[in-house]
Amino acid sequence: MKKILMLLAVVFTAQAFAQKDIAIVQDTDELTLNIKKLNQTYVENDFSLWNELLADNAEVIINNSKMDKQALIAGFKSHHSNFNDIQIPVIMAETKYFKDGEIWTNEWFTWMGTGNKTGIRYSNRSNFNYMWKDGKIVLLVCLFDTAILNMELADQ
C-alpha cells in the first residue's frame, strides 16, 4: 500500500511540474520561408526583401550593438565590398507562435566568404532571431563572431 501511495505521489508531482505547451513551432510556414529567402537575397546582394520585411522602426541588435534598419542594410551591403563568393549553404530555421501572441523566428547558419584583401576563405556560424508583429520584423537580434570582418578591414 505504501508503494502504491508513493507511486501516485510521484506521478501527480511529475504532472504538476511538467512543462506546459507555450508555443507552436513550425519550419515550413510563410515567416520561416521568408527568413530563408532573406539569406538568399543577402547572398545575391539584393536587399529589397529586407526593406520590405523589416519595419521602418525595427530595432536591430548585433552582438549587443544597437542600430537601425538602414545601418543594418548598409552594413550587410558592405560585406559584398569586402568579401567575394559569399555563401550560406545550410540554414536551419523555425518560427515559434507563442500563446501570448509573440512570434519569433530563430535561425542558425554558417556564413562563408573569401576576403578580397587577404584572400582567406572564412566560415562563421551565426544565430539570428527575428520578432514579428503584423507581418513585419520589429526586432532582430544577431549573434556572430566579428573577428573575420575586423581582420579583413584591418588589412585594408
Beta strands, then each sheet from edge to edge (+ up, - down):
strand 1: 23-26
strand 2: 54-62
strand 3: 65-67
strand 4: 83-87
strand 5: 91-98
strand 6: 103-115
strand 7: 121-133
strand 8: 136-144
sheet 1: 1+ 5- 6+ 4-
sheet 2: 1+ 5- 6+ 7- 8+ 2+ 3-
end
